[in-house]
Amino acid sequence: MKYYIISGEASGDLHGSNLMKALQLQDVNAEFRFWGGDLMQQVGGTLIKHYKDLAFMGFIEVVMNLRTITKNLKFCKQDIEAYNPDVIVFIDYPGFNLRIAKWAKTKGYKTHYYISPQIWAWKENRITSIKRDIDEMYVILPFEKSFYEDKHNYPVAFVGHPLIDAISNRVQVDEYDFRAKHGLNNKPIIALLPGSRKQEIKKMLSIMLSVVNNYTDYQFVIAGAPSQDYDFYKQFIDDANINFVSNKTYDLLSLSTAALVTSGTATLETALFKVPQVVCYKGSWLSYQIGKRLVKHIKYISLVNLIMDKEVVTELIQDDCNTKRLNLELNKILEDNERTKFFMSYYELEKKLGGKGASDKVAQLIFNSLN
């Protein structure tokens, strides 16, 4: 079978690569052509566009790059027609993927969607296009199944969260070697996860680093995203107690005592490593004001709190994301009794996510549907 896969972010590259590996086990003749990243490229097939060239964050950034986005849409359609796949698999990235799906459906291609757009948070009207243009939807959050089926009468498959597989399958790093290799001392580690896009790193990293001098008994380590070079980060690093590790976020989290995390998939990754965290978000004033008016009926911004339907992790949003509040909340999560509370809540979270095997389940469902 010929598979055309479209993912537009670092997380999509990770989940796409694991899906491709699982599809190879189901289909010995699997051929891949894809939009993704280095991890998908390592599995095999043909990389068409790298997600580094696709990720635009916020309303203003999207408007500024409309010409590039339009060109990519046109090119993608031409590339799909030339390849003529047996199925198109969309991975998250809804602004782009739903436009391609609308076109693909009219051309008769089979359309499968892995990792649902978060229409339960905003743009719920996208359900109309999803029901019209997507043949099969695979959801990874437990409440999404009832959202689609009970509220919108659209059947979906809950497959569990692929992060559980990605984390459980990794090889545990040797702490001594890791610290030596990256120039870390023996102090406990506080991990800083400022995001993966330049825009959000610029917004988040400076405020995260503003607390460093208050914690001399700890060392702060920035988790560098695979999509960004060290040269971009070094403009923010001006203290001896700040270290940098590139593309080793899971290894870093496995050794961390606490973390400051930008809202997004990283909050869930941090939770699955059982690391106490403070969730941070600070966008441009205009993007935040627009987003606040579009997002409805959502009490939290972090996946951890959304899945648990209660405040497990503190969320510091916009004006609340300041040095004073960061100090206050970081002090709390460094206390021993708070760490026990985090561990118990994270354990419950992992059970709700449905266990291992998400990639295998999706691969089997896709392959069976094609046969």
WOBELJO-V498318 format. One line per field, one symbol per residue. ss: DSSP state (H for helix, E for strand, L for the rest). psi: psi as a letter, one per 40 degrees, with the letter a starting at -180 (. if undefined). burial: I if it has 9 or more other ideal C-beta (glycine too) atoms within 8 Angstrom, else O. Layout:
BEGIN
ss = ???
psi = ???
burial = ???
END
This chain:
BEGIN
ss = LEEEEEELLHHHHHHHHHHHHHHHHHLLLLEEEEEELHHHHHHLLEEEEEHHHLLLLHHHHHHHLHHHHHHHHHHHHHHHHHHLLLEEEEELLHHHHHHHHHHHHHLLLLEEEELLLLLLLLLLLHHHHHHHHLLEEEELLHHHHHHHHHHHLLLLEELLLHHHHHHHLLLLLLHHHHHHHLLLLLLEEEEEELLLLHHHHHHHHHHHHLLHHHLLLEEEEEEELLLLLHHHHHHHLLLLLEEEEELLHHHHHHLEEEEEEELLHHHHHHHHLLLEEEEEELLLHHHHHHHHHHLLLLLLLLHHHHHHLLLLLEEEEHHHLLHHHHHHHHHHHLLHHHHHHHHHHHHHHHHHLLLLLHHHHHHHHHHHHHL
psi = ihhhhhieidddddddddddddddddheehhhhihbaddddddiahhdhiddedhhhiddddddfddddddddddddddddddgidihhhhbfdddddddddddddeeihhhhhgiigeedifdeeddddddehdhhhiehdeddddddddefhhihheiheddddddeihhihdddddddefiaeiihhihgeaeidddddddddddeeedeegeeihhhhhhideiiddddddehfieehihhhffdddddeeidiihhhhadddddddeefhiihhihhaiddddddddddhifhdieidddddefigdihhhhbdegiddddddddddeeidddddddddddddddddeeaiedddddddddddde.
burial = IIIIIIIIIIOIIIIIIIIIIIIIOIOOOIOIIIIIIOIIIOIOIOIOIOIOOIIIOIIIIIOOIOOOIOOIIOOIIOIIOOIOIOIIIIIIIIOIIIIIIIIIIOOOIIIIIIIIIOIOOIOOOIIOIIIOIIOIIIIIIIIIIOIIIOOIOIOIIIIIIIIIIIIOOOOOIOOOOIIOOIOIOOOOIIIIIIIIIOIIIOIIIIIIIOIIOOIOOIIIIIIIIIIIOOOIIOOIIOOOIIIIIOOIIIIIIIIIIIIIIIIOOIIIIIIIIOIIIIIIIIIOOOIIOIIOOOOOOIOOIIIIIIIIOOOIIIIIIOOOIIOOIIIOIIOIIIOOOIIOOIIOIIIIIIOIIIOOIIIIIIIIIIIOIIO
END
